[in-house]
Amino acid sequence: MQYLLERLAAAADASPGAPQRFDLRAAVRDQIQRLVSSRFWPGRPGLDLMGLRLPPVAGFGGACRPDVEAYADGIRGLVLAHEPRLADVRVAVLPAGDPLMPFQVAVSGRLGDSEERDTFRFDLPQRG
């Protein structure tokens, strides 16, 4: 399944008459990257983007694991709500090895009808 903007981008990139190629893994990774990069956006209940009532994770300094885990739970909810092409979604907080931002988020799941799990790793968003 391709989203509308993915279909439009593929059509713009393809040569006339050439078959369009679609990389599901790359499309899911791009979608999750947009979700991981999203910022807190307050709104009415049910309409706020993250729904966590927490500042961006970069505001914690990245060193407080329970806060980063709460952020990761929010990312899991966003992935479940906005990326139906990934099944059996799991989100984990992993060490990143950077003293200024020691954690990274790993989102894993099964793509489409695949039985094999794919894992996508993302750096936490930096203060912008």
N, C-alpha and C positions, 0 to 999 in steps of 0.2 A: 504494500500500500504506500502510495506517495501522497504527501500533502500537496495542496494546490501550488504553493510557492516553489516546492521542489520540482514539480512538473514544469512550471514556467521556466525555472532556471535551467533544467535539462534541455528544454526545447530551444532556449536561447543559445546554449553551448553546442548543440548538435549541428553538424553540417546538413544541408538540405538533402533529403533522401537517405541519410545514414540512420541506422537504428539507434535509438536512445538507450544509453547504458544507465543503470541505476544501481548504486551501491547502498544496500539497506544498512549495513553496519556504519558507513560514513554518515548517512542521513540521521540515524538514531543518535550517533555520537554528537553531531551538530545540534540536534534538538536538546539533548541532555546538557550540553555545554551552555546553551542559552538559559536553561533552567537553573543551572548551578551559578551562572553569572547574574541571575536576577537579584534585584535589591528589594528590601522591604518596601511595600507600597500600601499604605493604609487605605482602608475603604470600609464600606459597610460589612457587617459580619457575613462571611461566605464569599465576599468579593475581593478581599485583600489577597495579594499575590502569595505571600508566604504563610500568612496566618499564624506566625509565631510570636508576634508582639515582642521581637528582639531586634536590636540593631544589626546591621550587616556583620557577618562573622569576623571580618577584618577588624571590627571595633573591639573585639575581645583580645586582640593581640595574638590570637591563634594558639595560645598556650593553655587555655582552660578546656580540657578535654570534654567535660560534661556539656559545656555550651556548644562546642563543635558537634557533639553527638546530637544535641537538640536540633541544630541546624541540619544535620544529615537526615534526621527523621522528617524534617520539613521537605527536604529534597526528595525523599522517597515518596511522600504524598504527592508532590508535583509530578514526578515521573509517572506514578500510577494514574494520575488524572489526565496528563497531557501527552503521554507516549505509549499508546496502546500496542505498538509493534514490539514492545519488550515485555515478555511474560516472566513470571516468577521473579519479580524485582527484589533485589537485596542491595542495601546500601551500608557500607562500612567506612569507618574512619581509620586511616592507615598512617603510620609515621612517614613523613616526607623527607626527613633528614636536613631540613633547613631550620636553623635556630630561630629565625624571625617568623617563619610560618611552618611549624613542625608537623602539620597534618595535611592530608589530602583525602578527598572523598573518592571512594571506589563504588561505582554502580555496576551491578552485574545482573544478568538475566538471560533468558533464551530469546533469540531473534526469530521472529516468525514461527515457522514450524520446526525449527532446529531443535535437536535434543541436546546440543552442546551449549554450554554457558559461555557467554562473552562477558568480558570485564572491561569497563571503561574507567580510567583514572583521571581525576581532575584536580588541579590546584584550586584551593579556596580563593574566592575573589579578594582582590586587594582593594584597599580604600581608594576610592577614585576622586 
